[in-house]
């Protein structure tokens, strides 16, 4: 059992002389920075993506590995769609934290030239990176009024 499994884990004070606030920042392109410097080690950056959570009391973004936790800053979204797998009746999103989930296009928004999907049971948002967004090309269509739509099986869903 990790300390993070204890119900009061997120309510315990920081270790003496430490703070739960940090200078860690996740930029709009999905890269972590600490004290203004990019986290260069690919293994550490990959691990940090898996540590993203929300504090259970205040809802702020935190990084937690089950043994310690800290607040961090998210510039745009906490998750990124890195690839998609188009199946006959659904699209599966592969996220930057190593998880996969079925895409709900009805819960997707378009902002400029970017797509944002609702993920993690509707508790977070993920932005499609260029590779993932381009992979949707075969199922994208133009809807009336020049809007963007996606065709999954027999369904045509207009993205908002």
N, C-alpha and C positions, 0 to 999 in steps of 0.2 A: 504494500500500500504506500503510495506517494503522499507526502504532506498535502498536496493539492486535492486529494480525495477527502480531506477533512472539511466539514461544513463551514468552519470558521477560518479557513486558510486565507481567504481574500480580505478578512477583517483584521488580521494580525498586523501589528505595526512593522515597519521596516526594521531591518537589523540596526543595532546601535550605530549612530554616525552615518546612516544611509538614508536615502529618500526613495519613495515609490515613483517620483517624477524622474523622467530621463530626457536626454537630448536625442533619443532614437526617433527617427522619422522615416516613414515609408512614402517615397515620392510618387507623383502621378504616373510614373512609368513602372512602378513596382519594385524599385530598388531601395534598399535600406541604407540609411546614413546614421552615423554615430559621431557626435561632436563635430558635425559638418563634413566628415570624411565618409566616402562610400565604403560600405562593407564589401570588401573585394573577394573574400574567401567564398567560393561558390557553395561549399557544404554548409557553412555558417548561415549564409543568406537563405539557402533552402530550408534549413532547420527553423530559422526565424519565421518563415512563412507558415510553418506548421504550428507555431506557438501563438498565433493570433487568436484572441478571444475578446469578450466584453466583460468588464467588471460586473458582477451580479447585482451590485447595489446602485452604482451610478451610471452604468451603461457605457462608460468610456472604454476606448480600446486599450487592451493590455497585451503584453507578451508574457506567456507563462509556459514553463516547461514542467510544471508539477512540483518543482522544488522551490521556486521563487517566482516572483512576478514584478512587472513594472509597467507604468503607463507609457505610451508612446503616441506620436502624432501620425495621423493618416491624412495625407494631402487631398486625395480624391476618393479612392475606394480601398478596402482592405484586401480584396481578392481580385484576381485577374483570370480570365478564361484564356488558357494557353493553347488549347486545341479543342476541336469538336469531332465527334464521330457521328456521321449521319447514318441512321438506320431507317428501314422502311417506314416505321411508324413513330419515330422519335429521334431527337438529337441529344447526345450525351456530351456534357461539358466536362473538360478536364481542367481543374483549377490549379493555381500556383501552390496550393498547400498539399498537393498530391491526391486530392479526393476527386471523385467523379459524381455527377448528378445529372438527372434528366433536366433538360431545358424546358422552361415554361415560357413560350414566346409571348403569351398574354401578359406576363409580368416583366416585359422588357421595354426599355425606353430608348429613344434615339435622341442624342444631344449632339448637334453638329454632325460630324462624320463618325461619331462613336456610338457603340451599342453598349448598354448596361443591362445586366440581367439580375433579377432577384435570385439569391442563393441562400443556402443554409436555412432552409425552411422559412424564408422570407425575413430573416433577421439581419441580412447583409446584402450588399450589392457587389457585383463583379463587373469589371469592364473587359470587353473582348479586346485582346491584343490584335495587331494587324493580321497576323497569321491566322488566328481563329476566325476573325471576321471575314477574311478572304475565303476561308474554307466553306463558308455558308453560301458562296456564290451560286452553286448549282441549284439551291432551293429558294433563292431570293427572286421575287417578282415585283413588278411595279403595280401598285393598287390604284384604283381611281383617285384622281386628284394628285397624282405623282407621289403618293406615299409609298413607303417600303412595306412589303409583305413577305411572308415566308410560307412555303408550301411543304407541309409535313404529312405524308400520306395523302388522304383526301382533304385534309384541312388546309385552308388558306387563312393565315392570321396576319392582320394588319398591325404593324408595330407602331407604338405611339411615341 
